[in-house]
Amino acid sequence: MIINNSFKSLSMIAALLCSSCAIASKAPERPNILFILADDLGYADVGFNGSPDIKTPNLDKLASNGTVFTSAYTAHPFCGPSRAGLLTGRYPHKFGSQFNLPESDLSGGLGVPVEETYISDILHNSGYFTGAIGKWHLGEMAEHHPNVRGFDEFYGFLNGGHQYFPEQFKASVKQWKAQGLEHAIPGYFRPLQHNGQDVDEKEYITDGLSREAVTFIEKAAKKKDQPFFLYLAYNAPHTPMQAKEEDMAVFPEIKDKKRKTYAGMVYAVDRGVKKIVESLKATGQFENTLIVFTSDNGGKLKFGANNYPLTAGKGSVHEGGYRAPMFFHWPNQVPANKKYTYPVSALDFFPTFAGLANAEIPASKQLDGKNIWSKFLANESARKGETIFAMRHRLGYSDVSARKDNWKVIRTANGKWQLFDVDKDMSEKHDLSAKHPNIVRELVTSLSTWSWTHADPKWFHIHKEGYEWREKSMPRFHETFSLDK
């Protein structure tokens, strides 16, 4: 009897221990996902990427306690198409979103086709509390609004940019109204909105967006049965170049006015991130939140950005146009103080986030991205032998590039094809095309094949671009992918 009782006791203890082991080894619960997107941020304009003059202590702390991605590529080298690719997981060229939306009231009624499912739809349908804050730039009509594209909450502006100081843009609006020009008020001056209703924003816009992110996080904390997904799309440091005096004062050593203003705008984002992290900790959500930080494209050099050591900037298919600063942070899940050097694409966010959320992706959903999570954790290439493409249409021709593993082929301004080993030469200084003609041919062929999946543009940023597209019989891919040069 004693033996039997002892055996039962030992069995119970063993069962409890096994149960504890099971709990410890169990995959973490579905994470909150905080996606922070800067606008036109230079590759070298954050401390964790070696900025020599701009201080970003709060971003740097997250980066040092997480993993920095050194070869992270956006879906396109400028704003609207980049965001369309990020949220759909598809190259924007495939659904006619290769250009920014028109510069006209309500974008002419155009926007990313509603047939394109966003990652917000997938996460919302799987039970996430979802929010979008800041810049949208994907369509301004009712059918394109964030609140009908998978987001429970939206605070921000629908067009491609905004003035930063309320006292200034409200004064301009008052003048337009006094002249009877209310219908002609540009998007950069229109009121911000919350879930479709105009609001009276009183703070510097970057600070207002950070405040609303904190508000969203506090709301999310009360939804005990729901993780959250927050898409926080700052418009800084995008034009107009407007910084607070106290933020610029942090950089007395910067004498160049453009650079100083730019630095102040970046610093405001960093200040906001500090408040957001404090909110996550205060509400007990920090430990189970994946924080992703990146930019929509490269920095714009003429407005003070620094993409060193990359060549060129926003709009270019050189590395400086679409290789962005990026990190992942998630305590006890994302490796700390590490660098992930393999190429990844913003197109990968869609399937990766869906995988972490155990969210079902419809069988009909076409994706160009892939779930990188397991390879990322193993520090292995998630895209070994796969190609990342970039294309930017210009007047009568297209700039194109393709990266596969360490190799990148590029053609700009209808010039000659060039080949770079971007693992060793991220500045694209040493053209190796003459030494490796077969690699050039292979990558150009893959670019040409990719181009056959493209749709005609559904809009152009300005009417003149549309006229020129037709006048020049674009896209002229038979010339773009010729190997004669």
Protein Blocks (a to p, Z undefined) as FASTA:
>chain_A
ZZmmmmmmmmmmmmmmmmmmmmmmpccddddddddddehiafklcfklopakbccfklmm
mmmmmccdfbbccfbfbfklmmmmmmnopafklnopabccdddehhlopacdfklccfkl
mmmmnopacddehjeklojbfklgmklnopabdcddfblbdcfblklmmmmmmmmmmnop
mmmpcfklmccdeehiacddfbdfklmmmmmmmmmmmmmmmmmmbccddddddfbfcdcd
dddfklmmmmmmlmblklmmmmmmmmmmmmmmmmmmmmmmmnopmmmcccddddfbdcdf
knopafbfbehjehiabfklmpccdddddehkacghiacfbdcdfklmmmmmmmmnopac
dfklccfbdcfklmmmnopafkgoiacddddddehiacddddehjbccddeehiacdddd
fklmmnopaccklmmmmlmmmmmmmmmmmmmmpccdfbdfbfklmmmmmmnopahlmmmm
pckZZ
